[in-house]
């Protein structure tokens, strides 16, 4: 579960690097999925069905429900017993088709945003 929570936090941080800015930095996530691929090939997917809920499909196939919110120009997520995790300020809102790489101490994580629920 810790790995899943870490992956979800990375996803939200990662999408902060995508497309042009909008008034609501989370608008492009609603109804869409963020896919994270870790350096070891593990894939985690986060679906944003609405403006407050997330469903995370962990690399092991398990699904975890959580919540998310936009606070000014950050995206904050909560899953299970873990404390809320917020991104750094986002300049460019994520949109379908956006992708990139986050460089981290544990290796690079590739991310992409796809339309709809992708699991």
KASUL-V574860 format. One record per pair of residues at least 12 apart in sequence whose ideal C-beta (glycine too) atoms are under 7 Angstrom apart, sorted by the first residue. I is the first residue (numbers start at 1). J is the second residue. D is the distance in Angstrom with one decimal. If there is no record, write none. Layout:
I;J;D / I;J;D
//
This chain:
1;80;6.6 / 4;44;6.4 / 4;56;5.9 / 4;58;4.2 / 4;64;6.0 / 5;79;5.6 / 5;82;4.8 / 7;36;5.3 / 7;44;3.9 / 8;46;5.7 / 8;56;5.3 / 8;77;5.8 / 8;79;6.0 / 9;77;6.8 / 9;85;4.5 / 10;36;6.0 / 10;102;5.9 / 10;109;5.2 / 11;34;4.5 / 11;36;5.0 / 11;46;5.0 / 11;111;6.0 / 12;75;4.8 / 12;77;5.5 / 12;87;5.1 / 13;87;4.9 / 13;88;6.8 / 13;102;6.5 / 14;36;6.9 / 14;100;6.3 / 14;102;4.8 / 14;109;6.6 / 14;111;3.9 / 15;34;5.7 / 15;94;3.5 / 15;98;6.7 / 15;111;6.4 / 15;113;6.2 / 16;87;5.0 / 16;88;6.6 / 16;90;4.1 / 17;92;6.7 / 17;100;4.8 / 18;92;5.6 / 18;93;7.0 / 18;94;4.1 / 18;95;6.1 / 18;98;3.2 / 18;100;6.7 / 18;113;6.7 / 19;92;5.6 / 19;93;6.2 / 19;94;6.6 / 19;95;4.1 / 19;98;5.1 / 20;92;6.0 / 20;93;6.9 / 21;91;5.8 / 21;92;5.4 / 21;93;5.7 / 22;93;4.5 / 24;70;5.9 / 25;70;5.8 / 25;73;5.4 / 25;75;6.3 / 25;90;4.4 / 25;93;4.6 / 26;70;4.2 / 26;75;5.4 / 27;93;6.5 / 28;93;5.3 / 28;94;4.8 / 28;95;4.0 / 28;96;6.8 / 28;113;6.9 / 29;48;4.2 / 29;94;5.8 / 30;48;5.5 / 30;50;6.3 / 30;51;5.8 / 31;48;6.8 / 31;49;6.9 / 31;116;6.6 / 32;48;6.0 / 32;96;5.7 / 32;113;5.6 / 32;114;6.4 / 32;115;5.7 / 32;116;6.6 / 33;45;5.4 / 33;46;6.6 / 33;47;4.8 / 33;114;5.1 / 33;116;6.9 / 33;117;6.0 / 33;118;3.8 / 33;119;6.9 / 34;46;4.7 / 34;111;6.0 / 34;113;5.5 / 35;111;6.7 / 35;112;5.2 / 35;114;6.5 / 35;118;6.5 / 36;109;5.5 / 36;111;5.2 / 37;109;6.8 / 37;110;4.5 / 38;107;6.8 / 38;109;5.4 / 39;106;6.7 / 39;107;2.6 / 39;108;5.5 / 39;109;7.0 / 42;59;3.8 / 43;59;5.8 / 44;56;6.6 / 44;57;6.9 / 44;58;5.8 / 44;59;5.6 / 45;57;4.5 / 45;118;5.9 / 45;119;4.9 / 47;117;4.8 / 47;119;6.9 / 48;68;6.8 / 52;67;5.6 / 52;68;6.7 / 52;69;6.6 / 53;65;7.0 / 53;67;6.0 / 54;66;4.7 / 54;67;6.6 / 54;68;5.2 / 54;77;6.3 / 56;79;6.5 / 57;119;4.6 / 64;79;5.5 / 64;80;6.3 / 66;78;5.5 / 66;79;3.5 / 71;86;6.5 / 73;89;4.9 / 73;90;5.1 / 74;86;4.7 / 74;87;5.0 / 74;89;6.0 / 74;90;6.3 / 75;87;5.0 / 75;90;6.7 / 94;113;5.3 / 95;113;6.4 / 96;113;5.4 / 96;114;6.5 / 96;115;4.8 / 97;113;6.7 / 98;112;7.0 / 98;113;4.7 / 99;111;6.3 / 99;112;3.9
//
